[in-house]
Amino acid sequence: MDPYETENPFEEDTDRVQSEASSAYRVNLSAPSSPPSQSSRIPSSPSLGSASRPAFPSSGSHRQPQAYKSDFCCTRDQWLHSGEEVEIVITDALKTSVNSSSTYITYVIKSGTAEAQHRYSEFESLRTSLARLYPTLIIPPIPSKQTIGDYAVKQAKAKEDAAMIARRKRMLQTFLNRIARHPILSNEHVFHRFLDGEVSWTEVLHSPPLSLLPTNILKAPSHNPTDQNASPGYTALPNPSATHALRRPDQRFLDSEVFTNKFAAHLSGPMEKVTRRTMKRWSDSSHDHAELGAALNGFSLNESGQLSSAIEKTGQAVDATYMSTTLLLQELEQNWAEPLHEYTQFATIIKKLLVYRHQKHVQYEMTQENLEAKREQLEELEKSEHAARRLEEALGRGRTSADSPRTEDGTPSSGDNSRADTGYLPPHPGPNPVRRRAPGMGFLSALSYTLHGMMDVDPATARRNAISKAREQISLLEDALHLSAQDLKYSSSTIQADLDRFQRQKVADIREMAISMAKSHRDWCKKVSREYIRFYVVPLIGSCLTFLSQNLEAWEEAKREVEKIPDHPNRMLEEIVEDSGGVANGSRESTSTIDGH
């Protein structure tokens, strides 16, 4: 992780002076970013008792209550900004067929005293709408759709899979709470109406502000895409490609793009692959322990006495390991695998956000280029007009001196040619009314007359029209350049501020994920070791103590029998010699034997 820490462009630098773009709009994005704890937890397998802990993300020091405000647009807004710790909970998932020919799953959302029901597609439309309303903010992701493989394997039952529904409940609840904790998105009335069960979501989608969204977000104000009083200069903005290269890129966002690509590649590559493989192996281990425990319990019924009891205890220990492993699997899925996949989606969202900012920057540069090209075009047209006027004046003076009649002394006569002086041009001749047209030639004659009129356009008039049009386009492009500069400034400051907020959220969430994984493994080790101590170690120690006790009794009995053996004759002679004091220094000759031999 060292390269990520050193190259992380999202990290806040206290010594760095904020840029003009960052301070101009004063976007308040410093509020906490992660949602509160999820009290409702639906496991993918049967509940395993009170040992389960709340699912990710849980309440922590980095999650504080939403900021209090006094100006509310509705009841849901007042509840969200009451200054207390609020939490949106998805309490249930129901199967229904209301307003539909087929059944579908609807999720029951409880926010304070309000209760609403929405299906997955409505959550998807909510997120899409928020992304179009706020193109410069990181909109939290929703759980991914079912893959084609899931539909191929499960066919009609894919939408009714209990594990998938439980996972969606948790991740959709996280999605709603992340929006509720966002300092800007939590103020959006569209979100408030989504939480209100008395409002039809279809009406919300077809009413302002969503009905006012433009087709192309790039040709709308970044701060308010639904502004109906936006300047006409937005229509003159180009529609650049996401792959268009910048002439003067911003190094901050280049670093952000590089880091995001590396972050996404690491999460979607090694991290998710290893996590899926680990989860599969834990799942296989859990199933194997379940089968082994059942086999041992069945085998114990075929035996009797102490052997049956021993096999049964062993089966119970294996069953306890199965339940502990299943609980560990659930916690790893909720507190590690799902948040990891969510951050993979976050990386994709940030990529799109940076692409939007890149397109805005390209739009600004392309507008600059178009404006410079139009100014050069206008300059060339004005030079041509000036040269044409000078030529016309020169020709007019020469024609006047050549056409005027002169007297015998060379002075011009008093008569004038009014048509020559005024530059009179005869009108374009119309069709000859006397000429008889052949049948079916009317359309061809009309087309010929039109083309003849187009070719006979006065060059001076066309040039003046081009100059007038170029001036209008330059004025429009100047307005467009000013608007594009404002949008780029706003987009850069807002995106950078939200990236800083996201970085704080990411650090806190990944820390919580790691702690949760460590706690889950610690609890699993405690439970498994306790069961094995109960069913294996204690009986083993008892057997060892019994063995040692029996051996001790045998050895004590052997010792008693050994003590009954008479002393060795040599020992008896030593005692006699010691009593008589015959051998000096307590020694005897090495040749001494019993009876003098």
C-alpha positions in Angstrom: 0.0 0.0 0.0 3.0 2.3 0.2 2.7 3.4 -3.5 -0.9 4.3 -3.0 -0.1 6.4 0.0 2.7 8.3 -1.8 0.9 8.8 -5.0 -2.6 9.4 -3.6 -3.8 12.8 -5.1 -6.9 12.8 -3.0 -5.0 13.2 0.2 -5.5 16.5 1.9 -2.4 18.7 2.2 -2.6 21.2 5.1 0.3 23.2 3.7 -1.2 23.6 0.3 -2.9 26.9 -0.5 -6.4 26.3 -2.0 -6.7 27.4 -5.6 -8.9 30.2 -6.7 -11.3 27.7 -8.2 -11.6 25.8 -4.9 -12.3 28.9 -2.8 -14.5 30.8 -5.1 -17.6 28.6 -4.7 -17.0 27.5 -1.1 -18.6 24.2 -1.5 -19.2 22.6 1.9 -18.3 19.0 1.4 -16.5 18.4 4.7 -19.4 16.5 6.3 -19.0 12.8 7.1 -19.7 10.6 4.2 -20.4 7.0 5.3 -23.9 6.0 6.3 -24.9 4.9 9.8 -25.1 1.3 11.1 -27.5 -1.2 9.7 -29.6 -2.6 12.5 -31.6 -4.9 10.1 -29.5 -7.8 9.0 -30.8 -10.5 6.8 -28.3 -13.4 6.5 -28.2 -15.6 3.4 -28.5 -18.6 5.6 -30.5 -19.3 8.8 -29.7 -17.1 11.8 -27.1 -18.5 14.1 -28.0 -16.8 17.3 -27.0 -13.6 19.1 -23.4 -13.8 18.1 -23.9 -11.9 14.9 -22.8 -8.3 14.8 -24.4 -5.4 12.8 -23.5 -5.4 9.1 -21.1 -3.0 7.4 -20.9 -0.1 7.8 -21.4 0.3 11.5 -21.5 3.5 13.5 -18.1 5.0 14.1 -16.3 8.2 15.1 -16.1 9.4 11.5 -19.9 9.3 11.1 -21.5 12.3 12.8 -25.1 13.4 12.7 -26.2 15.5 9.7 -25.9 19.2 10.0 -28.9 21.0 11.4 -30.8 23.6 9.4 -34.0 25.6 9.8 -35.2 26.0 6.2 -37.0 22.8 5.2 -38.8 21.9 2.0 -40.8 18.9 3.4 -41.2 16.6 6.4 -38.5 14.2 5.2 -36.0 17.1 4.8 -36.8 18.1 8.4 -36.2 14.6 9.6 -32.9 14.2 7.8 -31.6 17.5 9.1 -33.0 17.3 12.6 -29.5 17.3 14.1 -29.9 13.8 15.4 -28.4 10.5 14.3 -30.9 9.3 11.6 -31.0 6.0 9.8 -32.9 4.7 6.8 -33.8 1.0 7.2 -35.1 -1.5 4.6 -37.3 -3.6 6.8 -38.6 -6.2 4.3 -38.7 -7.5 0.8 -42.1 -8.4 -0.5 -43.3 -10.2 -3.7 -46.1 -8.3 -5.5 -47.6 -7.8 -8.9 -49.2 -4.4 -8.4 -49.5 -2.5 -11.7 -47.7 -5.3 -13.5 -48.5 -8.5 -15.3 -45.7 -10.4 -13.6 -44.5 -10.6 -10.0 -41.5 -8.6 -8.8 -39.8 -7.8 -5.5 -40.5 -4.5 -3.7 -38.4 -3.3 -0.8 -40.0 -1.6 2.2 -38.1 1.5 3.2 -38.7 3.1 6.6 -37.4 6.6 7.3 -38.6 7.9 10.6 -42.4 7.6 10.6 -42.6 7.4 6.8 -42.7 4.1 4.9 -42.3 3.6 1.2 -42.1 0.7 -1.2 -39.9 0.6 -4.3 -38.6 -2.0 -6.7 -35.0 -2.3 -7.9 -35.6 -0.4 -11.2 -36.9 2.6 -9.2 -33.7 2.7 -7.1 -31.8 2.6 -10.4 -33.8 5.5 -11.8 -33.2 7.5 -8.6 -29.5 7.1 -8.9 -29.5 7.9 -12.7 -31.6 11.1 -12.0 -29.2 12.2 -9.2 -26.2 11.6 -11.5 -27.8 13.9 -14.2 -28.8 16.5 -11.7 -25.4 16.6 -10.0 -22.8 15.7 -12.7 -19.9 16.9 -10.5 -20.7 14.8 -7.4 -19.9 11.2 -6.6 -23.3 9.4 -6.5 -23.1 6.2 -4.4 -23.6 3.0 -6.3 -26.4 0.5 -6.1 -25.9 -3.3 -6.2 -25.2 -4.7 -9.6 -27.8 -6.4 -11.7 -28.1 -10.1 -12.2 -25.7 -11.4 -14.8 -26.7 -13.4 -17.8 -25.1 -16.4 -16.2 -27.3 -16.2 -13.2 -30.4 -16.1 -15.4 -29.1 -19.0 -17.4 -28.5 -21.1 -14.3 -31.5 -20.2 -12.2 -33.8 -19.2 -15.1 -37.1 -18.0 -13.7 -36.0 -18.2 -10.1 -33.1 -15.7 -10.5 -35.2 -12.8 -9.3 -36.5 -14.8 -6.3 -33.1 -15.9 -5.0 -33.1 -15.4 -1.2 -29.4 -14.7 -1.0 -29.6 -12.1 -3.8 -32.6 -10.4 -2.2 -30.9 -10.2 1.2 -27.7 -8.8 -0.4 -29.7 -6.2 -2.3 -31.5 -5.2 0.9 -28.2 -4.5 2.6 -26.6 -2.7 -0.3 -29.7 -0.6 -1.1 -29.9 0.4 2.5 -26.3 1.5 2.4 -27.0 3.4 -0.8 -29.9 5.4 0.8 -27.9 6.1 4.0 -24.9 7.4 2.0 -27.2 9.8 0.2 -28.8 10.8 3.5 -25.3 11.6 4.9 -24.1 13.5 1.9 -23.9 17.3 2.6 -25.5 18.2 -0.8 -27.5 15.2 -2.0 -29.4 15.0 1.3 -31.0 18.4 0.4 -32.4 17.2 -2.9 -36.2 17.2 -2.9 -36.3 14.3 -5.4 -34.6 12.1 -2.8 -37.1 13.3 -0.2 -40.0 12.3 -2.4 -38.5 8.9 -3.0 -38.6 8.3 0.8 -42.3 9.5 1.0 -44.6 6.6 0.5 -47.5 8.8 -0.5 -45.9 10.1 -3.7 -46.0 8.2 -7.0 -42.5 7.8 -8.3 -43.7 7.8 -11.9 -45.1 11.3 -11.3 -41.8 12.4 -9.9 -39.9 11.2 -12.9 -42.2 13.1 -15.3 -42.3 16.3 -13.3 -39.8 19.1 -12.6 -36.9 19.1 -12.1 -36.3 15.7 -13.8 -38.5 16.6 -16.7 -36.4 19.7 -17.3 -33.1 17.8 -17.7 -31.5 18.4 -21.1 -30.6 15.6 -23.5 -26.9 16.6 -23.4 -25.6 17.5 -20.0 -22.4 18.9 -21.5 -24.5 21.8 -23.1 -26.1 22.7 -19.7 -24.8 24.6 -16.7 -22.7 22.3 -14.4 -24.2 23.8 -11.2 -27.8 23.6 -12.4 -28.5 21.5 -15.6 -32.3 22.2 -15.3 -31.9 26.0 -15.5 -34.5 27.2 -18.1 -33.0 30.7 -18.1 -29.6 29.5 -19.1 -27.7 31.7 -21.6 -28.1 30.9 -25.4 -24.3 30.6 -25.4 -24.6 27.0 -24.2 -26.0 26.0 -27.6 -22.7 27.1 -29.2 -20.6 24.8 -27.0 -19.1 21.8 -28.8 -19.8 18.2 -27.9 -16.3 16.8 -27.3 -15.3 13.1 -27.2 -14.0 11.6 -24.0 -10.8 10.6 -25.8 -10.0 14.1 -27.1 -6.5 15.1 -25.9 -6.0 18.3 -23.9 -3.5 21.0 -24.9 -3.0 22.2 -21.3 -4.2 19.5 -18.9 -4.5 20.0 -15.1 -1.9 17.9 -13.4 -4.1 17.4 -10.3 -6.7 15.6 -12.2 -4.1 13.7 -14.3 -2.8 12.3 -11.0 -6.3 11.6 -9.8 -7.1 9.7 -13.0 -3.9 7.6 -12.7 -4.5 6.8 -9.0 -8.2 5.9 -9.7 -7.2 3.5 -12.5 -4.6 1.8 -10.3 -7.1 1.6 -7.4 -9.8 0.1 -9.7 -7.4 -2.3 -11.2 -6.2 -3.5 -7.8 -9.7 -3.9 -6.4 -11.4 -5.5 -9.4 -8.3 -7.7 -10.0 -6.4 -9.3 -7.2 -8.6 -8.2 -4.3 -12.0 -9.4 -5.6 -10.5 -12.6 -7.1 -8.8 -13.6 -3.9 -11.9 -12.7 -1.9 -14.2 -14.8 -4.1 -11.8 -17.7 -3.9 -11.5 -17.4 -0.1 -15.3 -17.2 0.2 -15.7 -20.3 -1.9 -13.2 -22.3 0.2 -14.9 -21.2 3.4 -18.2 -22.2 2.0 -16.8 -25.6 0.9 -15.3 -26.1 4.3 -18.7 -25.3 5.9 -20.5 -27.8 3.8 -17.9 -30.5 4.4 -18.2 -30.0 8.2 -22.0 -30.2 7.9 -21.8 -33.5 6.0 -19.1 -34.9 8.3 -21.1 -34.0 11.5 -24.2 -35.7 10.1 -22.2 -38.8 9.2 -20.6 -39.0 12.6 -23.9 -38.6 14.4 -25.5 -41.3 12.2 -22.5 -43.6 12.9 -22.8 -43.1 16.6 -26.3 -44.7 16.5 -24.8 -48.0 15.2 -22.5 -48.3 18.2 -23.1 -48.6 21.9 -21.5 -47.9 25.1 -18.5 -45.6 25.5 -17.6 -45.8 21.8 -21.0 -44.4 20.7 -20.7 -41.5 23.2 -17.3 -40.7 21.9 -18.4 -40.7 18.3 -21.4 -38.6 19.1 -19.3 -36.0 21.0 -17.0 -35.8 18.0 -20.0 -35.2 15.7 -21.2 -32.4 17.9 -17.8 -30.7 17.8 -17.8 -30.9 14.0 -21.4 -29.5 13.9 -20.3 -26.6 16.1 -17.4 -25.9 13.7 -19.9 -25.9 10.8 -22.1 -23.3 12.5 -19.1 -21.1 13.4 -17.8 -21.3 9.9 -21.2 -20.4 8.4 -21.4 -17.4 10.7 -17.9 -16.4 9.7 -18.9 -16.7 6.0 -21.9 -14.4 6.5 -19.8 -11.8 8.3 -17.1 -11.9 5.7 -19.7 -11.5 2.9 -21.4 -8.5 4.6 -18.5 -6.7 6.1 -15.8 -7.4 3.6 -16.9 -8.8 0.2 -19.9 -6.5 -0.3 -18.1 -3.3 0.7 -15.1 -4.3 -1.5 -17.4 -4.7 -4.5 -19.0 -1.3 -3.6 -15.7 0.4 -3.7 -15.0 -1.2 -7.1 -18.1 0.5 -8.3 -17.0 3.7 -6.6 -13.8 3.6 -8.7 -15.9 3.3 -11.9 -18.1 6.2 -10.8 -15.0 8.4 -10.1 -13.7 7.5 -13.6 -16.9 8.8 -15.2 -16.7 11.9 -13.0 -13.2 12.7 -14.2 -14.3 12.0 -17.8 -17.0 14.7 -17.4 -14.5 17.2 -16.0 -12.1 16.2 -18.9 -14.9 16.9 -21.5 -15.6 20.2 -19.9 -12.0 21.2 -20.2 -11.9 20.0 -23.8 -15.0 22.0 -24.4 -13.3 25.1 -23.1 -10.3 24.6 -25.3 -12.4 23.8 -28.4 -14.5 26.9 -27.8 -11.2 28.9 -27.6 -10.1 27.4 -30.9 -13.4 28.1 -32.6 -13.4 31.7 -31.4 -9.9 32.3 -32.7 -10.8 30.7 -36.0 -13.9 32.9 -36.3 -11.9 36.0 -35.5 -9.3 35.1 -38.2 -12.2 34.5 -40.6 -13.7 37.8 -39.8 -10.4 39.6 -40.2 -10.0 38.0 -43.7 -13.5 39.0 -44.7 -13.0 42.5 -43.5 -9.7 42.7 -45.5 -11.6 41.5 -48.5 -14.4 44.0 -48.0 -11.9 46.8 -47.6 -10.0 45.8 -50.8 -13.3 45.5 -52.7 -14.4 48.9 -51.6 -11.1 50.5 -52.7 -11.3 48.6 -56.1 -14.9 49.8 -56.5 -14.0 53.4 -55.8 -11.1 53.2 -58.2 -13.3 51.7 -60.9 -16.0 54.2 -60.3 -13.7 57.1 -60.7 -12.2 55.7 -63.9 -15.6 54.9 -65.4 -16.9 58.4 -64.6 -13.9 60.0 -66.4 -14.1 57.7 -69.4 -17.9 57.7 -70.0 -18.6 61.5 -69.6 -18.8 63.3 -73.1 -16.3 66.1 -73.5 -16.4 69.4 -75.4 -13.9 70.5 -78.0 -11.7 72.1 -75.4 -11.6 68.8 -73.4 -14.0 69.7 -70.5 -16.7 67.2 -69.6 -20.2 67.9 -70.8 -23.0 68.7 -68.5 -24.9 65.5 -69.4 -24.5 62.5 -67.1 -25.3 58.9 -67.3 -27.3 58.3 -64.2 -27.2 54.5 -64.5 -23.4 54.4 -64.9 -22.9 56.8 -61.9 -25.2 54.8 -59.6 -23.8 51.4 -60.6 -27.2 50.3 -61.8 -27.5 46.5 -62.2 -30.4 45.1 -64.3 -32.8 42.8 -62.5 -32.5 39.1 -63.0 -34.5 38.2 -66.1 -37.6 36.1 -65.4 -39.0 33.4 -67.7 -40.2 34.4 -71.1 -44.0 34.4 -71.0 -44.3 34.1 -74.7 -42.2 30.9 -74.9 -44.2 27.8 -74.9 -43.0 25.1 -72.6 -43.1 21.4 -73.5 -45.3 19.2 -71.3 -43.5 18.1 -68.1 -40.7 20.7 -68.3 -42.1 23.0 -65.7 -40.2 21.5 -62.8 -36.9 21.5 -64.7 -37.4 25.1 -65.7 -38.1 26.2 -62.2 -35.0 24.3 -60.9 -32.9 25.9 -63.7 -34.2 29.4 -62.8 -33.3 28.8 -59.1 -29.8 27.7 -59.8 -29.3 30.6 -62.2 -30.4 33.0 -59.5 -28.0 31.4 -57.0 -25.1 31.8 -59.3 -26.0 35.4 -60.0 -25.8 36.5 -56.3 -23.9 39.7 -55.8 -20.5 38.9 -54.3 -20.5 42.1 -52.3 -23.8 41.3 -50.8 -22.7 37.8 -49.9 -19.5 39.1 -48.4 -21.3 41.6 -46.2 -23.7 38.9 -45.1 -20.8 36.6 -44.2 -19.2 39.5 -42.2 -22.4 40.1 -40.3 -22.9 36.4 -39.6 -19.3 36.0 -38.4 -19.7 38.9 -36.0 -22.8 37.3 -34.5 -21.0 33.9 -34.2 -18.1 35.6 -32.5 -20.4 37.3 -30.0 -22.1 34.0 -29.3 -18.7 32.2 -28.9 -17.5 34.9 -26.5 -20.5 34.2 -24.3 -19.9 30.5 -24.7 -16.3 30.8 -23.7 -17.2 32.8 -20.6 -19.8 30.2 -19.7 -17.4 27.3 -20.4 -14.8 28.9 -18.2 -17.3 29.2 -15.3 -18.4 25.6 -15.7 -14.8 24.4 -15.8 -14.0 26.4 -12.7 -17.1 25.1 -10.8 -16.6 21.5 -12.0 -12.9 21.5 -10.9 -13.5 22.9 -7.5 -16.6 20.7 -6.7 -15.1 17.5 -8.0 -11.9 18.1 -6.1 -13.8 18.8 -2.9 -15.9 15.7 -3.3 -12.8 13.6 -4.1 -11.3 14.8 -0.8 -14.5 13.9 1.0 -14.5 10.5 -0.6 -10.9 9.9 0.4 -11.8 10.4 4.1 -14.7 8.1 3.7 -12.6 5.4 2.0 -9.9 5.5 4.7 -12.5 5.1 7.5 -14.4 2.4 5.7 -11.4 0.3 4.8 -10.1 0.6 8.3 -13.5 -0.6 9.6 -13.6 -3.5 7.0 -10.2 -4.7 8.2 -11.1 -4.5 11.9 -14.4 -6.3 11.2 -12.5 -9.1 9.4 -10.1 -9.4 12.3 -12.9 -9.6 14.8 -14.7 -12.2 12.7 -11.7 -14.5 12.5 -10.9 -14.0 16.2 -14.4 -14.9 17.2 -14.3 -18.0 14.9 -11.0 -19.1 16.4 -12.4 -18.7 20.0 -15.6 -20.7 19.2 -13.8 -23.5 17.4 -11.0 -23.8 19.9 -13.6 -23.8 22.8 -15.6 -26.5 21.1 -12.5 -28.6 20.4 -11.3 -28.1 24.0 -14.7 -29.2 25.2 -15.0 -32.3 23.0 -11.4 -33.2 22.3 -8.9 -31.7 24.7 -10.8 -32.3 27.9 -11.6 -36.0 27.1 -7.9 -36.4 26.0 -6.7 -34.9 29.2 -9.0 -37.1 31.2 -7.8 -40.1 29.4 -4.2 -39.1 30.0 -4.9 -38.6 33.7 -6.7 -42.0 33.9 -3.7 -43.5 32.1 -1.3 -41.8 34.5 -3.3 -42.8 37.5 -3.5 -46.4 36.5 0.2 -46.5 35.7 0.9 -44.9 39.1 -1.0 -47.5 40.9 0.8 -50.2 38.9 4.2 -48.8 39.7 3.3 -48.4 43.4 2.3 -52.0 43.5 5.4 -53.0 41.7 7.5 -50.9 44.2 5.8 -52.7 47.1 6.6 -56.1 45.6 10.2 -55.0 45.0 10.6 -54.0 48.6 9.6 -57.5 49.7 12.8 -58.9 48.0 15.6 -59.8 50.5 18.7 -57.6 50.6 21.7 -58.6 48.6 24.3 -60.6 50.6 27.0 -58.1 49.9 24.8 -55.5 51.6 24.5 -57.7 54.7 28.4 -58.1 55.0 28.9 -54.4 54.8 26.5 -53.9 57.7 28.3 -56.5 59.7 31.7 -55.0 59.1 30.4 -51.5 59.9 29.0 -52.8 63.3 32.4 -54.5 64.2 34.6 -51.6 63.0 37.0 -54.1 61.5 37.8 -52.3 58.2 39.5 -49.0 58.4 38.1 -46.1 56.6 34.9 -48.0 56.0 36.6 -50.0 53.1 37.3 -53.7 52.5 39.6 -55.6 50.3 38.5 -56.3 46.9 39.2 -60.0 47.3 36.8 -60.4 50.3 33.9 -62.7 49.6 31.3 -64.5 51.5 32.6 -67.4 53.7 36.2 -66.2 53.0 36.1 -67.0 49.4 
